[in-house]
Amino acid sequence: MIKLYRTRTFGEKMSDTFDFIRENWRPILKYITYLLLPIALVQTFAMNHFMTGYMSFTASTVQGGSDDMLSWLASMGVTMLFYFIAMMLVDALIYTMMQLYEQRQDRLQGITFAELSPGIRQKCVRQFVLILLGIALMIVIVLIVAPFAILGPLAVIPPALLVFLALPLLFLVQPIYLFEKISVVKAYIKSVRLGWKTWAGVVAVVTVLYIIVTIVESVASMPWYIMVTLKTILSTQNSEPSFVSSFGYTAIQYLLGVFSNYCGSLLMTLITIGLAYQYGHACDKVDGVTVDRDIENFETLSVE
C-alpha cells in the first residue's frame, strides 16, 4: 500500500505517483471515462468553433463584426467553463479514490461508483469554493500589478517575478482543503506555511509532471490541430476542397477533438496525484503527522 503521509525524496514522489496509477489504472480509467466523456462531447463543439475563429482572426482573413466577435468569445467561455468542470470532477474523483484507497481493505479493487459519489459531491462543492476564490485572487493580483505598467515595461518585472515565485506557496491548498476538514481560510494559511518550507519540492514536482503532461497532450492533440489548421488555411484561399467541408472530415475532426479533450483531462491526473503526495510529504516533514499518529496508536494499545 502506498501511504499518503510519508516523508519522501523527489524520486519517491515520482515513483509513488506512477505506482498509484499503475496499481489502480482500471478504476481510474473507468470512472474518469464515465465522468468526462459526456463533458468532452459537448466541450469539443465549442472548442472547434473557438479554434476556427481564433485562427481566422489571427490570419486576418475574417472581416467580422461584433456578432462574430461575440460568438467567438462565447465559444471561448463555454470551452473554459467545461474545462473547469472537467478538472473539478477529475480532482474530486482522484482525491476521493486516494482516501478510500487507504480506508478499504481491498483498496480500490471492486470499488463502485456508489462508494465514490458521496466523496465526489463533497469535494466538488469544496472545489467550487476554491475556483471562486482563485478567480478573485487573480483579479486582485492583476489590480496590484497593472499600475506598474504605467511606469514602463521594466517596472512590471519585479512585481510579476514576485508573484511568480509566490504562486507555488498556494499549490498545496487544493489537497489540504479536499483531504482535511478545515476552513478555506485555514487551508490557504496552511498551504503558505507548508509551501514555504517545501517550496523547492513543490516546484520540482509540478514542473516535471507538467512537462510530461504537456508533451503527451501535444502528441494526442496534434491530429486534431492539423485538421483544424488545414481546414482554416484552405478556407482562407477561397479554394476549399469538397473533402474538407464534407461530413466525413467534420466528423473525424470532431472525434479527434473529443479524444484531445479527454486525454488532456486524463493526463492532468498525474499532477493531481503528484501534488497529493507532495502534500503528504510536507505534512509529515513539517508537522510530523506520521509520528503523531504512531503515538496515538501506541496510547490506544491494550497491554495484556
N, C-alpha and C positions, 0 to 999 in steps of 0.2 A: 504494500500500500504506500502511496506517495503522500506523506504528511504535508499539510499546508504550512503549519507553523514550525519552521525549522531554519536555522542559520545555514545559508548556502553560499558556495563560491559562485562566480559567474557561470562557470561550466555546468555546475549542478542546476542552476536555474534554467539553463537552456535544455539540459538533458531531461529534467523533470517535466518541462513544458511539452516536449515531444513525446516523452514516455506516457504522459497522461492521454495525449491524443492517440498514441499507438494502442494503448490498452482499451480505450473507450471509443474508438472511431465509429463503431457501428451505431450505438445510440446517439452519438453526437450528429453523425450524418443523417440519421433517420429523422430526428426531431428538428434539426435545422432545416431540412428539406420541407418538413411538414409546416413549419412556420414561415419560411422565406419564399418558397416557390410562388404562392399567391401574390406576395408583395412584388416579387421580381416581374411577374407577368404584367402587372399594372404599371410599375415604375418604368419599364422599358418603352412603353408608348411615349411617356413624357420625355425620356432621355433621348430617344430618336429625334423627336421634334426639336428638342433643345440643341442637340449637336448639329443638326442640319441648319438650323437658324444661325447658330454661332459661326459655323464655318462659312456660310454665305455672307454673314455680316463682316467677318474679318477679311474676306476676299473682296469686299466692297462691290458685290455683284447684285445685291438686292437693294433697290431704292425704296425701301419700305417706309410706311408712315407710322403713326403712333399705334395703329391697330396691330401691325406686325411686331413692333417692339413690345407691346403689352402681351401679345401671345407668346413671344419668346421668353419674357420674364416669368410669365405664368408657368410655362413648362419647366423652367429652371426651379421655380418654387416648389412645384409638385415633385420634381426629381429629388430635391433636397429633403422635402418632407418625408418621402418614402425611405430615403437613405437613413434618416434619424430613426424612423420607426423600425427599420430592419436592425440597426445597431442596438436599439433599445431591447428588442426581443432576443437577439443573439446573446448579448451580455447577460440579460436576466436568465436565459436558459443555461448558459455555461456556468454562471456562479451558483445557480440552484443545483446543477449537477455536481459541482465541486463540493458543495456542502453535503449532499446526500451520499457522495462517494465515501466520505469518512463515517457517515452515520449508519449506513446499511451494511448488514453482514455480508451480503453478496456484492457490495459496491454498486456498480451500475448495471450489473447483469440482470436482465429481465425487468428492468425498470419500465414503468408505464407512464403515459402522459398524465394520468390522474394523480400520480405521485408528484409529478413535476409542476403541475398547473398552479397549486397554491403559492409556491415559491416564485414562480414566474410572474404571477399577478402582483404579488407584493413588491417584487424588485422592479417591475415596470413602473409602478407608481413612484418609487424612490428614484428611478432613473429619470422620470419626467421632471421631478423636482430639480435634479442635478442639471438637466438640459436647460431649464428656465434660468437657473442661477448662472450657468455657464454663459448663456447669451447676455444676461445682464452684466456679467463680469467683463465680457468682450467689449460691450458698449462703453463701460467705464474706462477700460484701458485705452480705447480709441479716443475718448474725450480727453484723457490725460496726455496722450502722445501727440494728438493732432495739433495743438497750439504750437509745438516746437517746429512744425513745418513752416510756420510763418517766418521763423528766424532764418530758415535756409535748410537745404538738404542735409548738410553736415550736422545740424543741430538735432536732427531726429535720431541719429545713430546712437548716442549714449542711452536715451530712454528706451529705444527699441531693443538694444542689446541687453539692457537690464531686465526688460520684460521677458526676453528670450531665455535668459539664464534663470529667471524666477519661475517660469512655467512648470518645469519638472517637479517643483515643490507641490504642485496640485495634482500630479498624475495618480497619486495613490488615493485620492478622495473617493473614487468610484468603488474600488474593492472595500475600502473602510466602511462606506455608507451602506453598501449592499450586504456585507458579511456581518456587520455588527449592529446591535440595537442601540443606535446613537443618533443624536440630532444632526441635522445637516451642518449647522454651525460648528459643532464639536468635531464633525468629520473633516471639515476644512482645516480646523486648527491642528488636528492630529496629523493630517496629511502634510502640512507645512513642517511640523516637528519631525516626523519620520523622514520626510523627503529631504530635509536639511542635513540629517545625519547619514543618509544613504543616497545623496544626490548623484554621485558617480555611478552607482549601481542602477539607479532608475534610468539614467540617460543611456547607459550601455545596453540594458535590456530592450528598451523601446527602440533605440537606433538600429540594433542588429535585426530585431524581428520586423521592424518597419521596412528595412531594406529587402529582407526576404519576401515579405508580403508584396511589396511594390514590384519586384522583379517577376514573381509568379503571376501576379494580377495583370501585369503588362502583357505577358505572353498569352494569357487567357483572353484578354480584351483585343488583341491585335487583329484577329479575323473580322470582328465586328467593326473596328475602327477603319480597316482597309475598305470594307464595303461602303461605309458612310462617306469616306473620303472620295472614293471612286465615283459614287453617285453625285456628289457635290461638284466635283471637277467637270464631269461630263455635262451636268446641267448648266454650268456657267458658260460652256462653249456653245450652248444652244444646239447641240447635236446629240442629245441624249438618245442612246440606242434603246430599242424596244425592250431588250432584256433587263435593263436597269430599272425600268418603270413597270416591269411585269410583276404579276402576283407572286411568282416563284422567288424572284430576287428579294422582294419586300418581305416575304415570309421567312426566308433564310436569314436576312438581316435582323429581323425581329427575334428569331430563336437564338441567334448569336448574341444579341443584346441581353436576352434573358440569362443566357449562360454566363455572360460577363458580370452582370449584376449579382447573380447567385454566387459565383466564385469570389467576387470581391467581398461580400458579406461573410462567406465561409472562411476565407483566409484571415479575416480580422480576428477570428477566434484565437489565433496564435498570440496576438498582442494582448488580448483579454486574459488568456491563461498565464502568459508571461508576467503580466502586471500582478496577477493574483499571487504568484509565487514570490515575486519581489516584495509584495505586501507582507506575506507570511515571514519572509526573511527579515524584513525591517522590524516587525513586531517582536520576533524572537531575539534579534540582535540588540535592539534598543530597549525594549520593555521586558525582556526575559519571560515571554509568555510560556515557553515550554517548562522553564524552571518553576514558575508559579503553579502550573498545572500538576507537575510532579509532586510538589509539596502538598497540594490539596488532595491528591490521590493517596499520598502516604498517610495523611492525617485521617482519612476515612477507612484505612485498612483495619480489620479486626485482628487482634492478637489472640491466638488460641493457646 
